[in-house]
Amino acid sequence: MVLPNNINEDGRWYRQLERPAVYLTYDDGPNPSVTFPLLDILEGAGAAATFFVSGYAMLSDMHVRCLREIDARGHGIGNHGLVHERGCCPRFSEMHDRILDKCGVSTKLIRPPYGDRSIALPYMSEESEAVGFLWSALFHDWNPLDVRLVPAMFPKCLVPGAILLLHDGFVPGNAYTRRDQVISLTQLIVDNCRMTGIQLKSLACEFQNSYQSPHVPAN
Ligand SMILES: [Zn+2]
């Protein structure tokens, strides 16, 4: 599905950017069995992405190690909330502090669960530097997907400034929890961008003033 272009209400919500690159974004992780292979694909292609991580997916040491690896390999980390339930407060502030505690990243990039901007408003008003990102295209990859059909969407999806929504993790309530299809989906996107000369960049790099990665803790 390709959504209408560019919302930028009060300068802090983006669905598409007026820049030449394409922005891969992954929600609901980290999910070590999927996220680590994704990092390898991205590294092999010289591509960067943004991972909007969920508190639900930060429970074990391995998940935290995965989070640190995302940062260490130069990708952006965004806040997808501590809680991921429809209509519930995502508790962005607590999630911000958890990310900071676990990997030393103070992110101002946020994406509300289900793209529900209304539940992000309290945080946006408290934290004036928070910048919200939705997406210009998604692939319904929280359901089983015939990845072979996806390249037909590329002419509309892979356009300058596009923000693509994919899922490396899953959250309570997802009926389908396998996410390995996102690995082949990412490979297809990366290959297509390489062929067409499109750069894949991290939102964090484009919004330096809204993102600081001061250090990675020693332990
Ligand atoms: Zn989500």
Residues whose N, C-alpha, C, O or C-beta is under 5 A from the ligand:
A	BS01	ZN	D27 D28 P113 Y114
